[in-house]
Amino acid sequence: MWVRTDLGGMSDTTQQMSWQTILDWQVQMFFYSCYLYYVLDNPKLDDAGFDRIVDIMEAHFDELPERITHTVGPGQIKANAHLFAHDLSDEEKENAILWKGKRDL
């Protein structure tokens, strides 16, 4: 499982901001993946790619947005991914489709 390590000489504040950016991106890819898989039946990630994202999120559960932590508990993200598939804003749905690649849909 991939977890945060030294980010190469950056200040602690910069490292934390960089890590938060990485985690935020992982969370967004999780939401997009749920929508593409459960709603559009057209996933972008294979199972292993999705599992890696979930593993990162589970390892840093306390740092996740309330949108996740108020819906499921630690260790329950993957088993309940379907709960997030219909919970995207219109903008997030559009971004998921753009991320997937319009030609693939």
N, C-alpha and C positions, 0 to 999 in steps of 0.2 A: 504494500500500500504506500502511496506517495504521501508524504507529510512535509510540512515546511522545514527547511533547514536554513543554514546561514545564507543570506542573500548577498554575499560578497562585498563587505566593507561599507554597506549603507548604514546610515544612522538608525538607531532603534525606531524613531518616528517614521522614517522613510520605509524601513522594513515592514513595519506594521501596516502602513498605508498600502505598500505593494502586496502584502499578503491579503489584506482585505479586498483589494481589487481582484486578485486571483480567485478568492473564495466567492466574491460576488458574481464573477463570470461563471464559475462552476454551478452556482445556484441557478443562474439564468439559463444555462444549458440544460440543467435538470428540468426546469419548467417547460422549456421548448421541447425537450425530448418527450416528456409526458404528453404534451398536446399532440405532437406528431404521431406518436405511437397509439395512444388510446382514442383520440378523436379522429384523426385523419387516416389512421391505419397505414402510415407511410413513414417509418422511423428513419432517422439519419444515422444514429449510432447503432453499432451492433451491441449485443448483450454485454460483452466484455467492456466496451467503452462506457456504457451506461453504468455498469457495476463500479468502474473506477471513480466516476463522479460521485456516486452514492457513498462509496467508501471514504472519500475525502470529506464529504458532508457529515457522515456519521462520526468521523474522527474529530470533527470540530463542531459538534452539535450545539454547544453553548454559544457559538459565534454566529449561528444561522439566524435569519430574520424570523420574527414572531409568526409570520405567515406560515412557516413550517413548524416551529416549535409549539405553537398553540393548536396544531392539527394532529401531530403525531409525537410520540415520545422517542427517546434515544433507542436506536436499533430497529425502528419501525418504518424508516423512510422507504426502503425498497418495497416492502410488502404492501405499502399503502400509496404507492406512486400514483395509482389511478385517481386518488382523491384530488390531486392537483391538476389533472388534465383539463378539467372544465372551469378552472378558477383563474384563467388568464384574461387580462384586459384585451380589448380589440387591438391595441398597439402591440402587446406581447404576441398575440396570434399572428399578426402581420410579420413581426420580426422572426418568429419561428419559421414561417414559410420562406422568408428571405434567407435565413440561415440554412435551411434545407436546400434551397436552390429551386427557383420556380420551374425550371425545365424538368425537374424530377417529379413534380406533382401532377 
